[in-house]
């Protein structure tokens, strides 16, 4: 991964998934993260459609978050 911020964010999610044992906490955090990625971040998506760096970073983060949410169900 060439983007250090994206790398660190995904690493933090991985560690969170492995370290946190409480299903209630995991569920709550993933619910909020899911809302952020799938609702809030797309609210004004037309502002960023021409910036391929932002779009590709968002798509990657969305895949990671969607995977974690689906895994927790």
PDB file of N, CA, C, O and CB in Angstrom:
ATOM      1  N   UNK A   1       0.837  -1.182   0.000  1.00  0.00           N
ATOM      2  CA  UNK A   1       0.000   0.000   0.000  1.00  0.00           C
ATOM      3  C   UNK A   1       0.880   1.243   0.000  1.00  0.00           C
ATOM      4  O   UNK A   1       1.784   1.393   0.822  1.00  0.00           O
ATOM      5  CB  UNK A   1      -0.952   0.000   1.213  1.00  0.00           C
ATOM      6  N   UNK A   2       0.596   2.099  -0.917  1.00  0.00           N
ATOM      7  CA  UNK A   2       1.431   3.293  -1.037  1.00  0.00           C
ATOM      8  C   UNK A   2       0.943   4.447  -0.164  1.00  0.00           C
ATOM      9  O   UNK A   2       1.720   5.342   0.167  1.00  0.00           O
ATOM     10  CB  UNK A   2       1.482   3.737  -2.477  1.00  0.00           C
ATOM     11  N   UNK A   3      -0.320   4.434   0.206  1.00  0.00           N
ATOM     12  CA  UNK A   3      -0.868   5.505   1.037  1.00  0.00           C
ATOM     13  C   UNK A   3      -0.767   5.093   2.511  1.00  0.00           C
ATOM     14  O   UNK A   3      -1.465   4.182   2.957  1.00  0.00           O
ATOM     15  CB  UNK A   3      -2.355   5.817   0.643  1.00  0.00           C
ATOM     16  N   UNK A   4       0.095   5.762   3.246  1.00  0.00           N
ATOM     17  CA  UNK A   4       0.362   5.405   4.644  1.00  0.00           C
ATOM     18  C   UNK A   4      -0.878   5.546   5.526  1.00  0.00           C
ATOM     19  O   UNK A   4      -1.080   4.742   6.436  1.00  0.00           O
ATOM     20  CB  UNK A   4       1.483   6.273   5.197  1.00  0.00           C
ATOM     21  N   UNK A   5      -1.702   6.547   5.272  1.00  0.00           N
ATOM     22  CA  UNK A   5      -2.908   6.754   6.087  1.00  0.00           C
ATOM     23  C   UNK A   5      -3.873   5.591   5.904  1.00  0.00           C
ATOM     24  O   UNK A   5      -4.421   5.084   6.882  1.00  0.00           O
ATOM     25  CB  UNK A   5      -3.602   8.088   5.714  1.00  0.00           C
ATOM     26  N   UNK A   6      -4.086   5.163   4.662  1.00  0.00           N
ATOM     27  CA  UNK A   6      -4.973   4.034   4.380  1.00  0.00           C
ATOM     28  C   UNK A   6      -4.389   2.761   4.993  1.00  0.00           C
ATOM     29  O   UNK A   6      -5.115   1.961   5.583  1.00  0.00           O
ATOM     30  CB  UNK A   6      -5.180   3.859   2.846  1.00  0.00           C
ATOM     31  N   UNK A   7      -3.103   2.583   4.855  1.00  0.00           N
ATOM     32  CA  UNK A   7      -2.428   1.419   5.446  1.00  0.00           C
ATOM     33  C   UNK A   7      -2.651   1.381   6.955  1.00  0.00           C
ATOM     34  O   UNK A   7      -3.027   0.344   7.502  1.00  0.00           O
ATOM     35  CB  UNK A   7      -0.915   1.448   5.132  1.00  0.00           C
ATOM     36  N   UNK A   8      -2.421   2.496   7.619  1.00  0.00           N
ATOM     37  CA  UNK A   8      -2.574   2.558   9.072  1.00  0.00           C
ATOM     38  C   UNK A   8      -4.023   2.332   9.499  1.00  0.00           C
ATOM     39  O   UNK A   8      -4.276   1.672  10.506  1.00  0.00           O
ATOM     40  CB  UNK A   8      -2.085   3.904   9.595  1.00  0.00           C
ATOM     41  N   UNK A   9      -4.967   2.872   8.742  1.00  0.00           N
ATOM     42  CA  UNK A   9      -6.378   2.697   9.055  1.00  0.00           C
ATOM     43  C   UNK A   9      -6.787   1.221   8.949  1.00  0.00           C
ATOM     44  O   UNK A   9      -7.465   0.699   9.834  1.00  0.00           O
ATOM     45  CB  UNK A   9      -7.238   3.556   8.117  1.00  0.00           C
ATOM     46  N   UNK A  10      -6.377   0.558   7.878  1.00  0.00           N
ATOM     47  CA  UNK A  10      -6.704  -0.859   7.696  1.00  0.00           C
ATOM     48  C   UNK A  10      -6.010  -1.703   8.765  1.00  0.00           C
ATOM     49  O   UNK A  10      -6.595  -2.657   9.279  1.00  0.00           O
ATOM     50  CB  UNK A  10      -6.292  -1.338   6.281  1.00  0.00           C
ATOM     51  N   UNK A  11      -4.779  -1.360   9.097  1.00  0.00           N
ATOM     52  CA  UNK A  11      -4.070  -2.073  10.165  1.00  0.00           C
ATOM     53  C   UNK A  11      -4.788  -1.913  11.493  1.00  0.00           C
ATOM     54  O   UNK A  11      -4.912  -2.874  12.252  1.00  0.00           O
ATOM     55  CB  UNK A  11      -2.628  -1.568  10.287  1.00  0.00           C
ATOM     56  N   UNK A  12      -5.263  -0.707  11.779  1.00  0.00           N
ATOM     57  CA  UNK A  12      -6.013  -0.454  13.013  1.00  0.00           C
ATOM     58  C   UNK A  12      -7.293  -1.292  13.053  1.00  0.00           C
ATOM     59  O   UNK A  12      -7.648  -1.831  14.101  1.00  0.00           O
ATOM     60  CB  UNK A  12      -6.355   1.046  13.138  1.00  0.00           C
ATOM     61  N   UNK A  13      -7.982  -1.402  11.922  1.00  0.00           N
ATOM     62  CA  UNK A  13      -9.197  -2.226  11.875  1.00  0.00           C
ATOM     63  C   UNK A  13      -8.872  -3.699  12.111  1.00  0.00           C
ATOM     64  O   UNK A  13      -9.615  -4.395  12.802  1.00  0.00           O
ATOM     65  CB  UNK A  13      -9.909  -2.057  10.522  1.00  0.00           C
ATOM     66  N   UNK A  14      -7.774  -4.171  11.545  1.00  0.00           N
ATOM     67  CA  UNK A  14      -7.354  -5.554  11.743  1.00  0.00           C
ATOM     68  C   UNK A  14      -7.058  -5.822  13.221  1.00  0.00           C
ATOM     69  O   UNK A  14      -7.520  -6.812  13.787  1.00  0.00           O
ATOM     70  CB  UNK A  14      -6.116  -5.869  10.883  1.00  0.00           C
ATOM     71  N   UNK A  15      -6.293  -4.938  13.828  1.00  0.00           N
ATOM     72  CA  UNK A  15      -5.948  -5.095  15.242  1.00  0.00           C
ATOM     73  C   UNK A  15      -7.210  -5.014  16.101  1.00  0.00           C
ATOM     74  O   UNK A  15      -7.377  -5.805  17.030  1.00  0.00           O
ATOM     75  CB  UNK A  15      -4.924  -4.016  15.679  1.00  0.00           C
ATOM     76  N   UNK A  16      -8.091  -4.071  15.800  1.00  0.00           N
ATOM     77  CA  UNK A  16      -9.361  -3.954  16.522  1.00  0.00           C
ATOM     78  C   UNK A  16     -10.121  -5.276  16.473  1.00  0.00           C
ATOM     79  O   UNK A  16     -10.620  -5.749  17.493  1.00  0.00           O
ATOM     80  CB  UNK A  16     -10.223  -2.817  15.928  1.00  0.00           C
ATOM     81  N   UNK A  17     -10.206  -5.866  15.285  1.00  0.00           N
ATOM     82  CA  UNK A  17     -10.945  -7.121  15.117  1.00  0.00           C
ATOM     83  C   UNK A  17     -10.320  -8.260  15.919  1.00  0.00           C
ATOM     84  O   UNK A  17     -11.034  -9.123  16.428  1.00  0.00           O
ATOM     85  CB  UNK A  17     -11.005  -7.501  13.642  1.00  0.00           C
ATOM     86  N   UNK A  18      -9.010  -8.267  16.032  1.00  0.00           N
ATOM     87  CA  UNK A  18      -8.318  -9.351  16.742  1.00  0.00           C
ATOM     88  C   UNK A  18      -8.255  -9.129  18.252  1.00  0.00           C
ATOM     89  O   UNK A  18      -8.276 -10.099  19.010  1.00  0.00           O
ATOM     90  CB  UNK A  18      -6.913  -9.502  16.200  1.00  0.00           C
ATOM     91  N   UNK A  19      -8.179  -7.885  18.704  1.00  0.00           N
ATOM     92  CA  UNK A  19      -7.952  -7.600  20.118  1.00  0.00           C
ATOM     93  C   UNK A  19      -9.259  -7.484  20.909  1.00  0.00           C
ATOM     94  O   UNK A  19      -9.359  -7.998  22.023  1.00  0.00           O
ATOM     95  CB  UNK A  19      -7.153  -6.321  20.261  1.00  0.00           C
ATOM     96  N   UNK A  20     -10.246  -6.818  20.339  1.00  0.00           N
ATOM     97  CA  UNK A  20     -11.502  -6.592  21.065  1.00  0.00           C
ATOM     98  C   UNK A  20     -12.296  -7.887  21.093  1.00  0.00           C
ATOM     99  O   UNK A  20     -12.601  -8.459  20.046  1.00  0.00           O
ATOM    100  CB  UNK A  20     -12.337  -5.449  20.411  1.00  0.00           C
ATOM    101  N   UNK A  21     -12.629  -8.346  22.291  1.00  0.00           N
ATOM    102  CA  UNK A  21     -13.339  -9.605  22.450  1.00  0.00           C
ATOM    103  C   UNK A  21     -14.837  -9.416  22.679  1.00  0.00           C
ATOM    104  O   UNK A  21     -15.605 -10.361  22.498  1.00  0.00           O
ATOM    105  CB  UNK A  21     -12.747 -10.379  23.593  1.00  0.00           C
ATOM    106  N   UNK A  22     -15.260  -8.240  23.065  1.00  0.00           N
ATOM    107  CA  UNK A  22     -16.664  -7.982  23.348  1.00  0.00           C
ATOM    108  C   UNK A  22     -17.458  -7.850  22.045  1.00  0.00           C
ATOM    109  O   UNK A  22     -17.195  -6.960  21.236  1.00  0.00           O
ATOM    110  CB  UNK A  22     -16.815  -6.709  24.201  1.00  0.00           C
ATOM    111  N   UNK A  23     -18.420  -8.737  21.855  1.00  0.00           N
ATOM    112  CA  UNK A  23     -19.253  -8.674  20.655  1.00  0.00           C
ATOM    113  C   UNK A  23     -20.100  -7.409  20.634  1.00  0.00           C
ATOM    114  O   UNK A  23     -20.379  -6.872  19.562  1.00  0.00           O
ATOM    115  CB  UNK A  23     -20.154  -9.905  20.568  1.00  0.00           C
ATOM    116  N   UNK A  24     -20.509  -6.928  21.795  1.00  0.00           N
ATOM    117  CA  UNK A  24     -21.295  -5.705  21.874  1.00  0.00           C
ATOM    118  C   UNK A  24     -20.512  -4.492  21.405  1.00  0.00           C
ATOM    119  O   UNK A  24     -21.028  -3.667  20.652  1.00  0.00           O
ATOM    120  CB  UNK A  24     -21.777  -5.488  23.285  1.00  0.00           C
ATOM    121  N   UNK A  25     -19.272  -4.382  21.848  1.00  0.00           N
ATOM    122  CA  UNK A  25     -18.426  -3.261  21.435  1.00  0.00           C
ATOM    123  C   UNK A  25     -18.122  -3.358  19.940  1.00  0.00           C
ATOM    124  O   UNK A  25     -18.217  -2.366  19.218  1.00  0.00           O
ATOM    125  CB  UNK A  25     -17.108  -3.235  22.255  1.00  0.00           C
ATOM    126  N   UNK A  26     -17.758  -4.557  19.478  1.00  0.00           N
ATOM    127  CA  UNK A  26     -17.474  -4.729  18.054  1.00  0.00           C
ATOM    128  C   UNK A  26     -18.687  -4.350  17.213  1.00  0.00           C
ATOM    129  O   UNK A  26     -18.568  -3.646  16.210  1.00  0.00           O
ATOM    130  CB  UNK A  26     -17.057  -6.179  17.759  1.00  0.00           C
ATOM    131  N   UNK A  27     -19.838  -4.819  17.629  1.00  0.00           N
ATOM    132  CA  UNK A  27     -21.064  -4.540  16.881  1.00  0.00           C
ATOM    133  C   UNK A  27     -21.344  -3.044  16.811  1.00  0.00           C
ATOM    134  O   UNK A  27     -21.687  -2.523  15.749  1.00  0.00           O
ATOM    135  CB  UNK A  27     -22.249  -5.262  17.518  1.00  0.00           C
ATOM    136  N   UNK A  28     -21.198  -2.356  17.936  1.00  0.00           N
ATOM    137  CA  UNK A  28     -21.462  -0.923  17.986  1.00  0.00           C
ATOM    138  C   UNK A  28     -20.486  -0.143  17.107  1.00  0.00           C
ATOM    139  O   UNK A  28     -20.900   0.731  16.346  1.00  0.00           O
ATOM    140  CB  UNK A  28     -21.383  -0.425  19.426  1.00  0.00           C
ATOM    141  N   UNK A  29     -19.205  -0.451  17.208  1.00  0.00           N
ATOM    142  CA  UNK A  29     -18.187   0.253  16.428  1.00  0.00           C
ATOM    143  C   UNK A  29     -18.377  -0.020  14.935  1.00  0.00           C
ATOM    144  O   UNK A  29     -18.280   0.899  14.121  1.00  0.00           O
ATOM    145  CB  UNK A  29     -16.770  -0.171  16.877  1.00  0.00           C
ATOM    146  N   UNK A  30     -18.644  -1.259  14.577  1.00  0.00           N
ATOM    147  CA  UNK A  30     -18.833  -1.584  13.163  1.00  0.00           C
ATOM    148  C   UNK A  30     -20.108  -0.945  12.613  1.00  0.00           C
ATOM    149  O   UNK A  30     -20.155  -0.572  11.441  1.00  0.00           O
ATOM    150  CB  UNK A  30     -18.880  -3.104  12.969  1.00  0.00           C
ATOM    151  N   UNK A  31     -21.124  -0.819  13.434  1.00  0.00           N
ATOM    152  CA  UNK A  31     -22.350  -0.136  13.015  1.00  0.00           C
ATOM    153  C   UNK A  31     -22.061   1.332  12.700  1.00  0.00           C
ATOM    154  O   UNK A  31     -22.513   1.855  11.682  1.00  0.00           O
ATOM    155  CB  UNK A  31     -23.436  -0.248  14.110  1.00  0.00           C
ATOM    156  N   UNK A  32     -21.316   1.984  13.570  1.00  0.00           N
ATOM    157  CA  UNK A  32     -20.959   3.380  13.339  1.00  0.00           C
ATOM    158  C   UNK A  32     -20.035   3.535  12.127  1.00  0.00           C
ATOM    159  O   UNK A  32     -20.195   4.463  11.334  1.00  0.00           O
ATOM    160  CB  UNK A  32     -20.290   3.961  14.583  1.00  0.00           C
ATOM    161  N   UNK A  33     -19.086   2.637  11.991  1.00  0.00           N
ATOM    162  CA  UNK A  33     -18.171   2.679  10.856  1.00  0.00           C
ATOM    163  C   UNK A  33     -18.922   2.425   9.550  1.00  0.00           C
ATOM    164  O   UNK A  33     -18.647   3.067   8.537  1.00  0.00           O
ATOM    165  CB  UNK A  33     -17.046   1.647  11.034  1.00  0.00           C
ATOM    166  N   UNK A  34     -19.860   1.496   9.578  1.00  0.00           N
ATOM    167  CA  UNK A  34     -20.686   1.208   8.407  1.00  0.00           C
ATOM    168  C   UNK A  34     -21.498   2.441   8.013  1.00  0.00           C
ATOM    169  O   UNK A  34     -21.602   2.755   6.827  1.00  0.00           O
ATOM    170  CB  UNK A  34     -21.624   0.013   8.685  1.00  0.00           C
ATOM    171  N   UNK A  35     -22.067   3.137   8.980  1.00  0.00           N
ATOM    172  CA  UNK A  35     -22.816   4.360   8.709  1.00  0.00           C
ATOM    173  C   UNK A  35     -21.897   5.422   8.096  1.00  0.00           C
ATOM    174  O   UNK A  35     -22.272   6.089   7.131  1.00  0.00           O
ATOM    175  CB  UNK A  35     -23.467   4.893  10.006  1.00  0.00           C
ATOM    176  N   UNK A  36     -20.716   5.573   8.649  1.00  0.00           N
ATOM    177  CA  UNK A  36     -19.764   6.557   8.143  1.00  0.00           C
ATOM    178  C   UNK A  36     -19.427   6.288   6.681  1.00  0.00           C
ATOM    179  O   UNK A  36     -19.478   7.196   5.850  1.00  0.00           O
ATOM    180  CB  UNK A  36     -18.486   6.550   8.988  1.00  0.00           C
ATOM    181  N   UNK A  37     -19.086   5.050   6.369  1.00  0.00           N
ATOM    182  CA  UNK A  37     -18.609   4.712   5.026  1.00  0.00           C
ATOM    183  C   UNK A  37     -19.745   4.650   4.009  1.00  0.00           C
ATOM    184  O   UNK A  37     -19.584   5.111   2.878  1.00  0.00           O
ATOM    185  CB  UNK A  37     -17.875   3.383   5.053  1.00  0.00           C
ATOM    186  N   UNK A  38     -20.877   4.094   4.389  1.00  0.00           N
ATOM    187  CA  UNK A  38     -21.937   3.838   3.417  1.00  0.00           C
ATOM    188  C   UNK A  38     -23.033   4.898   3.370  1.00  0.00           C
ATOM    189  O   UNK A  38     -23.855   4.892   2.454  1.00  0.00           O
ATOM    190  CB  UNK A  38     -22.555   2.528   3.709  1.00  0.00           C
ATOM    191  N   UNK A  39     -23.056   5.805   4.339  1.00  0.00           N
ATOM    192  CA  UNK A  39     -24.071   6.859   4.327  1.00  0.00           C
ATOM    193  C   UNK A  39     -23.413   8.232   4.311  1.00  0.00           C
ATOM    194  O   UNK A  39     -23.602   9.011   3.376  1.00  0.00           O
ATOM    195  CB  UNK A  39     -25.004   6.730   5.546  1.00  0.00           C
ATOM    196  N   UNK A  40     -22.651   8.517   5.335  1.00  0.00           N
ATOM    197  CA  UNK A  40     -22.104   9.864   5.512  1.00  0.00           C
ATOM    198  C   UNK A  40     -21.094  10.242   4.422  1.00  0.00           C
ATOM    199  O   UNK A  40     -21.142  11.351   3.889  1.00  0.00           O
ATOM    200  CB  UNK A  40     -21.444   9.974   6.874  1.00  0.00           C
ATOM    201  N   UNK A  41     -20.189   9.328   4.094  1.00  0.00           N
ATOM    202  CA  UNK A  41     -19.146   9.647   3.122  1.00  0.00           C
ATOM    203  C   UNK A  41     -19.680   9.806   1.702  1.00  0.00           C
ATOM    204  O   UNK A  41     -19.019  10.426   0.869  1.00  0.00           O
ATOM    205  CB  UNK A  41     -18.090   8.576   3.142  1.00  0.00           C
ATOM    206  N   UNK A  42     -20.834   9.272   1.413  1.00  0.00           N
ATOM    207  CA  UNK A  42     -21.384   9.386   0.060  1.00  0.00           C
ATOM    208  C   UNK A  42     -22.394  10.524  -0.058  1.00  0.00           C
ATOM    209  O   UNK A  42     -22.958  10.749  -1.128  1.00  0.00           O
ATOM    210  CB  UNK A  42     -22.040   8.077  -0.347  1.00  0.00           C
ATOM    211  N   UNK A  43     -22.618  11.233   1.033  1.00  0.00           N
ATOM    212  CA  UNK A  43     -23.605  12.308   1.038  1.00  0.00           C
ATOM    213  C   UNK A  43     -23.317  13.355  -0.031  1.00  0.00           C
ATOM    214  O   UNK A  43     -24.240  13.783  -0.724  1.00  0.00           O
ATOM    215  CB  UNK A  43     -23.647  12.967   2.401  1.00  0.00           C
ATOM    216  N   UNK A  44     -22.078  13.775  -0.185  1.00  0.00           N
ATOM    217  CA  UNK A  44     -21.691  14.768  -1.192  1.00  0.00           C
ATOM    218  C   UNK A  44     -20.631  14.197  -2.127  1.00  0.00           C
ATOM    219  O   UNK A  44     -19.627  14.849  -2.413  1.00  0.00           O
ATOM    220  CB  UNK A  44     -21.169  16.053  -0.517  1.00  0.00           C
ATOM    221  N   UNK A  45     -20.859  12.991  -2.593  1.00  0.00           N
ATOM    222  CA  UNK A  45     -19.854  12.305  -3.400  1.00  0.00           C
ATOM    223  C   UNK A  45     -19.532  13.020  -4.708  1.00  0.00           C
ATOM    224  O   UNK A  45     -18.449  12.835  -5.263  1.00  0.00           O
ATOM    225  CB  UNK A  45     -20.315  10.915  -3.699  1.00  0.00           C
ATOM    226  N   UNK A  46     -20.458  13.830  -5.204  1.00  0.00           N
ATOM    227  CA  UNK A  46     -20.212  14.532  -6.460  1.00  0.00           C
ATOM    228  C   UNK A  46     -19.051  15.523  -6.354  1.00  0.00           C
ATOM    229  O   UNK A  46     -18.480  15.917  -7.371  1.00  0.00           O
ATOM    230  CB  UNK A  46     -21.469  15.262  -6.897  1.00  0.00           C
ATOM    231  N   UNK A  47     -18.699  15.925  -5.133  1.00  0.00           N
ATOM    232  CA  UNK A  47     -17.560  16.832  -4.950  1.00  0.00           C
ATOM    233  C   UNK A  47     -16.234  16.164  -5.302  1.00  0.00           C
ATOM    234  O   UNK A  47     -15.269  16.843  -5.651  1.00  0.00           O
ATOM    235  CB  UNK A  47     -17.515  17.333  -3.510  1.00  0.00           C
ATOM    236  N   UNK A  48     -16.184  14.843  -5.212  1.00  0.00           N
ATOM    237  CA  UNK A  48     -14.914  14.127  -5.308  1.00  0.00           C
ATOM    238  C   UNK A  48     -14.812  13.190  -6.504  1.00  0.00           C
ATOM    239  O   UNK A  48     -13.807  12.494  -6.646  1.00  0.00           O
ATOM    240  CB  UNK A  48     -14.694  13.348  -4.064  1.00  0.00           C
ATOM    241  N   UNK A  49     -15.815  13.153  -7.360  1.00  0.00           N
ATOM    242  CA  UNK A  49     -15.827  12.173  -8.451  1.00  0.00           C
ATOM    243  C   UNK A  49     -14.665  12.341  -9.427  1.00  0.00           C
ATOM    244  O   UNK A  49     -14.273  11.374 -10.082  1.00  0.00           O
ATOM    245  CB  UNK A  49     -17.126  12.272  -9.205  1.00  0.00           C
ATOM    246  N   UNK A  50     -14.118  13.523  -9.536  1.00  0.00           N
ATOM    247  CA  UNK A  50     -13.015  13.746 -10.479  1.00  0.00           C
ATOM    248  C   UNK A  50     -11.640  13.479  -9.866  1.00  0.00           C
ATOM    249  O   UNK A  50     -10.630  13.527 -10.569  1.00  0.00           O
ATOM    250  CB  UNK A  50     -13.066  15.167 -10.995  1.00  0.00           C
ATOM    251  N   UNK A  51     -11.594  13.202  -8.576  1.00  0.00           N
ATOM    252  CA  UNK A  51     -10.321  12.940  -7.910  1.00  0.00           C
ATOM    253  C   UNK A  51     -10.150  11.426  -7.752  1.00  0.00           C
ATOM    254  O   UNK A  51     -10.701  10.826  -6.830  1.00  0.00           O
ATOM    255  CB  UNK A  51     -10.254  13.661  -6.519  1.00  0.00           C
ATOM    256  N   UNK A  52      -9.398  10.830  -8.641  1.00  0.00           N
ATOM    257  CA  UNK A  52      -9.254   9.370  -8.658  1.00  0.00           C
ATOM    258  C   UNK A  52      -8.583   8.824  -7.407  1.00  0.00           C
ATOM    259  O   UNK A  52      -8.859   7.694  -7.006  1.00  0.00           O
ATOM    260  CB  UNK A  52      -8.466   8.948  -9.868  1.00  0.00           C
ATOM    261  N   UNK A  53      -7.720   9.595  -6.794  1.00  0.00           N
ATOM    262  CA  UNK A  53      -7.054   9.153  -5.569  1.00  0.00           C
ATOM    263  C   UNK A  53      -8.062   8.986  -4.426  1.00  0.00           C
ATOM    264  O   UNK A  53      -8.036   7.989  -3.704  1.00  0.00           O
ATOM    265  CB  UNK A  53      -5.957  10.156  -5.167  1.00  0.00           C
ATOM    266  N   UNK A  54      -8.933   9.960  -4.278  1.00  0.00           N
ATOM    267  CA  UNK A  54      -9.949   9.884  -3.227  1.00  0.00           C
ATOM    268  C   UNK A  54     -10.938   8.763  -3.529  1.00  0.00           C
ATOM    269  O   UNK A  54     -11.321   8.009  -2.635  1.00  0.00           O
ATOM    270  CB  UNK A  54     -10.691  11.232  -3.087  1.00  0.00           C
ATOM    271  N   UNK A  55     -11.347   8.656  -4.776  1.00  0.00           N
ATOM    272  CA  UNK A  55     -12.324   7.626  -5.157  1.00  0.00           C
ATOM    273  C   UNK A  55     -11.752   6.233  -4.928  1.00  0.00           C
ATOM    274  O   UNK A  55     -12.435   5.380  -4.360  1.00  0.00           O
ATOM    275  CB  UNK A  55     -12.741   7.791  -6.635  1.00  0.00           C
ATOM    276  N   UNK A  56     -10.528   5.984  -5.351  1.00  0.00           N
ATOM    277  CA  UNK A  56      -9.943   4.649  -5.171  1.00  0.00           C
ATOM    278  C   UNK A  56      -9.697   4.336  -3.697  1.00  0.00           C
ATOM    279  O   UNK A  56      -9.882   3.198  -3.266  1.00  0.00           O
ATOM    280  CB  UNK A  56      -8.630   4.538  -5.950  1.00  0.00           C
ATOM    281  N   UNK A  57      -9.285   5.329  -2.930  1.00  0.00           N
ATOM    282  CA  UNK A  57      -9.092   5.109  -1.484  1.00  0.00           C
ATOM    283  C   UNK A  57     -10.416   4.796  -0.809  1.00  0.00           C
ATOM    284  O   UNK A  57     -10.491   3.900   0.032  1.00  0.00           O
ATOM    285  CB  UNK A  57      -8.444   6.344  -0.823  1.00  0.00           C
ATOM    286  N   UNK A  58     -11.457   5.527  -1.171  1.00  0.00           N
ATOM    287  CA  UNK A  58     -12.786   5.269  -0.610  1.00  0.00           C
ATOM    288  C   UNK A  58     -13.268   3.863  -0.975  1.00  0.00           C
ATOM    289  O   UNK A  58     -13.770   3.141  -0.113  1.00  0.00           O
ATOM    290  CB  UNK A  58     -13.794   6.322  -1.110  1.00  0.00           C
ATOM    291  N   UNK A  59     -13.121   3.476  -2.222  1.00  0.00           N
ATOM    292  CA  UNK A  59     -13.581   2.152  -2.654  1.00  0.00           C
ATOM    293  C   UNK A  59     -12.864   1.041  -1.895  1.00  0.00           C
ATOM    294  O   UNK A  59     -13.478   0.039  -1.529  1.00  0.00           O
ATOM    295  CB  UNK A  59     -13.365   1.978  -4.161  1.00  0.00           C
ATOM    296  N   UNK A  60     -11.575   1.217  -1.661  1.00  0.00           N
ATOM    297  CA  UNK A  60     -10.815   0.214  -0.915  1.00  0.00           C
ATOM    298  C   UNK A  60     -11.292   0.135   0.535  1.00  0.00           C
ATOM    299  O   UNK A  60     -11.533  -0.954   1.055  1.00  0.00           O
ATOM    300  CB  UNK A  60      -9.312   0.536  -0.961  1.00  0.00           C
ATOM    301  N   UNK A  61     -11.426   1.289   1.182  1.00  0.00           N
ATOM    302  CA  UNK A  61     -11.894   1.319   2.572  1.00  0.00           C
ATOM    303  C   UNK A  61     -13.292   0.726   2.669  1.00  0.00           C
ATOM    304  O   UNK A  61     -13.587  -0.005   3.614  1.00  0.00           O
ATOM    305  CB  UNK A  61     -11.886   2.762   3.124  1.00  0.00           C
ATOM    306  N   UNK A  62     -14.151   1.030   1.710  1.00  0.00           N
ATOM    307  CA  UNK A  62     -15.517   0.494   1.709  1.00  0.00           C
ATOM    308  C   UNK A  62     -15.492  -1.026   1.644  1.00  0.00           C
ATOM    309  O   UNK A  62     -16.253  -1.681   2.357  1.00  0.00           O
ATOM    310  CB  UNK A  62     -16.325   1.064   0.524  1.00  0.00           C
ATOM    311  N   UNK A  63     -14.641  -1.597   0.813  1.00  0.00           N
ATOM    312  CA  UNK A  63     -14.533  -3.057   0.713  1.00  0.00           C
ATOM    313  C   UNK A  63     -14.105  -3.659   2.051  1.00  0.00           C
ATOM    314  O   UNK A  63     -14.647  -4.677   2.483  1.00  0.00           O
ATOM    315  CB  UNK A  63     -13.529  -3.451  -0.393  1.00  0.00           C
ATOM    316  N   UNK A  64     -13.144  -3.035   2.693  1.00  0.00           N
ATOM    317  CA  UNK A  64     -12.656  -3.546   3.978  1.00  0.00           C
ATOM    318  C   UNK A  64     -13.756  -3.474   5.038  1.00  0.00           C
ATOM    319  O   UNK A  64     -13.990  -4.442   5.761  1.00  0.00           O
ATOM    320  CB  UNK A  64     -11.414  -2.750   4.442  1.00  0.00           C
ATOM    321  N   UNK A  65     -14.423  -2.333   5.128  1.00  0.00           N
ATOM    322  CA  UNK A  65     -15.487  -2.158   6.130  1.00  0.00           C
ATOM    323  C   UNK A  65     -16.648  -3.102   5.837  1.00  0.00           C
ATOM    324  O   UNK A  65     -17.171  -3.733   6.755  1.00  0.00           O
ATOM    325  CB  UNK A  65     -15.985  -0.690   6.154  1.00  0.00           C
ATOM    326  N   UNK A  66     -17.057  -3.209   4.581  1.00  0.00           N
ATOM    327  CA  UNK A  66     -18.153  -4.118   4.231  1.00  0.00           C
ATOM    328  C   UNK A  66     -17.802  -5.560   4.579  1.00  0.00           C
ATOM    329  O   UNK A  66     -18.661  -6.314   5.035  1.00  0.00           O
ATOM    330  CB  UNK A  66     -18.488  -4.005   2.737  1.00  0.00           C
ATOM    331  N   UNK A  67     -16.553  -5.945   4.367  1.00  0.00           N
ATOM    332  CA  UNK A  67     -16.111  -7.298   4.725  1.00  0.00           C
ATOM    333  C   UNK A  67     -16.218  -7.513   6.237  1.00  0.00           C
ATOM    334  O   UNK A  67     -16.744  -8.536   6.675  1.00  0.00           O
ATOM    335  CB  UNK A  67     -14.655  -7.538   4.252  1.00  0.00           C
ATOM    336  N   UNK A  68     -15.736  -6.578   7.026  1.00  0.00           N
ATOM    337  CA  UNK A  68     -15.797  -6.718   8.482  1.00  0.00           C
ATOM    338  C   UNK A  68     -17.230  -6.752   8.996  1.00  0.00           C
ATOM    339  O   UNK A  68     -17.541  -7.505   9.918  1.00  0.00           O
ATOM    340  CB  UNK A  68     -15.043  -5.582   9.147  1.00  0.00           C
ATOM    341  N   UNK A  69     -18.099  -5.944   8.409  1.00  0.00           N
ATOM    342  CA  UNK A  69     -19.502  -5.931   8.825  1.00  0.00           C
ATOM    343  C   UNK A  69     -20.145  -7.262   8.479  1.00  0.00           C
ATOM    344  O   UNK A  69     -20.850  -7.838   9.307  1.00  0.00           O
ATOM    345  CB  UNK A  69     -20.271  -4.765   8.156  1.00  0.00           C
ATOM    346  N   UNK A  70     -19.914  -7.762   7.267  1.00  0.00           N
ATOM    347  CA  UNK A  70     -20.490  -9.049   6.847  1.00  0.00           C
ATOM    348  C   UNK A  70     -19.949 -10.203   7.693  1.00  0.00           C
ATOM    349  O   UNK A  70     -20.671 -11.152   7.998  1.00  0.00           O
ATOM    350  CB  UNK A  70     -20.194  -9.306   5.358  1.00  0.00           C
ATOM    351  N   UNK A  71     -18.692 -10.114   8.060  1.00  0.00           N
ATOM    352  CA  UNK A  71     -18.061 -11.154   8.888  1.00  0.00           C
ATOM    353  C   UNK A  71     -18.660 -11.201  10.295  1.00  0.00           C
ATOM    354  O   UNK A  71     -18.732 -12.262  10.915  1.00  0.00           O
ATOM    355  CB  UNK A  71     -16.549 -10.914   8.977  1.00  0.00           C
ATOM    356  N   UNK A  72     -19.084 -10.044  10.786  1.00  0.00           N
ATOM    357  CA  UNK A  72     -19.589  -9.973  12.159  1.00  0.00           C
ATOM    358  C   UNK A  72     -21.042 -10.423  12.278  1.00  0.00           C
ATOM    359  O   UNK A  72     -21.531 -10.669  13.381  1.00  0.00           O
ATOM    360  CB  UNK A  72     -19.456  -8.562  12.682  1.00  0.00           C
ATOM    361  N   UNK A  73     -21.728 -10.530  11.149  1.00  0.00           N
ATOM    362  CA  UNK A  73     -23.156 -10.924  11.198  1.00  0.00           C
ATOM    363  C   UNK A  73     -23.303 -12.387  11.459  1.00  0.00           C
ATOM    364  O   UNK A  73     -24.423 -12.891  11.533  1.00  0.00           O
ATOM    365  CB  UNK A  73     -23.870 -10.569   9.902  1.00  0.00           C
TER     366      UNK A  73
END
